[in-house]
């Protein structure tokens, strides 16, 4: 290649990455830095450098460190959307579809990365309150609201009886996600995929369906 051509090619720089690819690189870089270097080290400069992009390019996706963390956590809950797009055609479809949804949720939020972030949030560090608020809003609250909305849709179709969708969603996620996450953060369980969530999901659904627990002669809780 002639010297003039080589200089021209170098002057053009690297070709721009597609939007989705660049965003994924930024999210992966932010995740790695959070889990390996800590929150203080997860600066916009460090994320841009680790992702192999200009700092000004990174600002297209997030204005600050908190928004970067929001992108990380929101990406996990975005993964729930395809499973939650399906509605039951009949009452008998509700539990199988719910099992699929819970499996998708467990497969994303019980990974080593997700457990690592939860473990980080259990420690004290500057700006912990800000990071916790981002995690709560984009992870726990959003995931619970998404599941509640799906349950309410099935109730509206007449496929289940539901008093409080948000409460039921919270209870299900406490059984299937929150307790295993706590044990994983303590090192008592291995993250997914080493740990199989299916038996716990099946147990939760048996309880929900009245197959694992019932009070003899009582159809409902009686208030005092």
N, C-alpha and C positions, 0 to 999 in steps of 0.2 A: 504494500500500500504506500502511495506517495506521501511525503511528509505533510503536504498541504491538506490532503484528504484526512489524514490522521488527526490533525489539529482541528479540522472542521467538525469531525465526529466528537472529539473531546469537548469542544465548545458547546455542543448541543446538550450535553449532560445525559443523565439516565432518562429513559422514557418514563413518563408518569405512570404510576400503578393505577389500575382500576380502583374506583371508590371502595368497593367492598373489600378488596385485597388490602388496601391501605388501612382501612378501619380495623380489619382483623389483626393486622400487624401492630397497630397502636394498642388494641385491647390486650393482645398477648404480651406486649412489652410491659404494659402497666401491671398486669397480673404477675408477671415474673418479678418485677421490681418490688411490688408489695410483699410478696411471699418470701423473697430472698434477701432483700435489702432493707425492707421496712417502709413505713409510710413517709417518714421524713426524706428518704432517698428517692421517693417516687415523684420527682419534679417533672415539670413539662419538658425541661431540657434533657433530663435523663431518659424519659420515655421516648422522645423524638430520636435521640441518639441510638437507643436500643432497638427502635423500630426501623432504623435506617431511613429516616425521613427528615425533612427540614422542620424546624420548630414552627414556622408559619403554616406549614401544611397540617401539622397536628392541631393547630387552633381551628381548623375547619371542622373538627369533630368535637372538640371540648375546649371550653374557655379557661378551665383551671383543673387542678388536681381532683377536686371533688366530682366534677363532671366526668373525669376519666374513670373514677371508681364507679360512678353511676352507669357508665357504658358497660363496664365489666359485669356488674350485677344484673343490669337490665337485659344483657345478652343471655343470661341464664334463663330468665323468665320468658323471654321471647321464644325460647325453644319449646315452651309449653303450648304455644298457639295452635300448631297444626293438629295436635291431639284433641284440643278443646273445640275445634271447629265442627266436630261430628256430634250430632244429636241422636238420641235413641229413637228408633222407629216404633218401639213397643216397650212396655215395662221390663220385659225380660232382657232387654239390651242395656239397661242402665248400669248394672254392676260390672258386666264385662267392659263397657266403655270407661267406667270409672277406674277399673283396674289398669287399663291401658294408660290413662291420664296419670295416675299415681306412679306407675312404672317410669313414665317419661320424666316426671318431676324428680323422682329419686335418682334416676340416671344422670341428671344434670347437677343437682344441688348437694349430692353426697359424694362428689368426686374429690380427689386430693386437693385440687385448687380451691374448691368451695369450702372444704373443711379447714384448709389453711387460712383462708380469710376469716372464717368464724373464730378460729383459734387466736388470730391476731386481735380481733375485736374483744377478746376476753382478757387482754393485757392492757396495761396503762401506758399511754403515750400521748404526746401533744396532739391536739385536734382529734382525739378519739371520739368526742361527742359529735363532731361534724361527720366523721366517717360512719359512725353508727347510725346517724340519721339518714344518710344516703343509702346504707345497707337496708335499713328498715323500710324505707319508702319504696325502693326499687326492687327489693327482694321479697321480704316477708309479707309486707302489706299488699304488694302487687300480686304476688302469687296466690295469696289467700283470696283476694278480690276476684281473680280470674277463675278460681275453682268455685267460689260462691256463685258467680254469674252463670257458670255452666250448670250447676245444680238447680238454680232458679229457673233456667230455661227448661230443664227436664220436668220440673214441677208445673210450669206453665203449660206444658204439653200434656199434663195429666198422667205422667209416668211415675211420679213419686209424690208422697206427702211430705211437705217440708215446712217447718215452722220458721226457721231462721237460717238462711243460706250461709251467711257469714259465720255464724256460730258453728254450724256443721262442718264447714270447710276448715275452720280453725282446729276443731277437734280431730278431724281426719289427718291433717298435716302434723298435729302434735304427736299422734300415734306413729305415723309412717315416716316422718321426716325429722321432727325436732329431737326425739329421744335417740335415734341412731346417730344424729349429728353430734349430740352431746357426748355420746360414748366414743365416737370417732375422734372428737377433739381431745378427749382424755387418753386416747391411745388404746381404748378397750376393744375397738372394732377397726377393721381395715376399711378404707373408703371403697366405694364402688369403682371398678367392677369386681374387686376381690370379695366384697360382701354382696350377697344376693338379697335384694329387697323383696323378692317375690313372696317368700313365706310370710313375712310380716304384713305385706299388703293383703294377702289372702286372709290372714287372721283378722285384720281390721274390717275387711268386707264381710266376713262371717259374723262378726259382732254387729256390724251395721244391719245385716240382713236378719238378725235375730236367731242365727243358727248356733252361736257360741255361748249365748247368755240370755236367760229369760227368768223372770220371777214367776213362780208357779201361781196361777190363779189371779195374776195382775196383768192388765193390759196397758196401764200407764202409771206413771208416778203420781202419787196423791199428795197434794199440798196439805200442810198442817194448818 
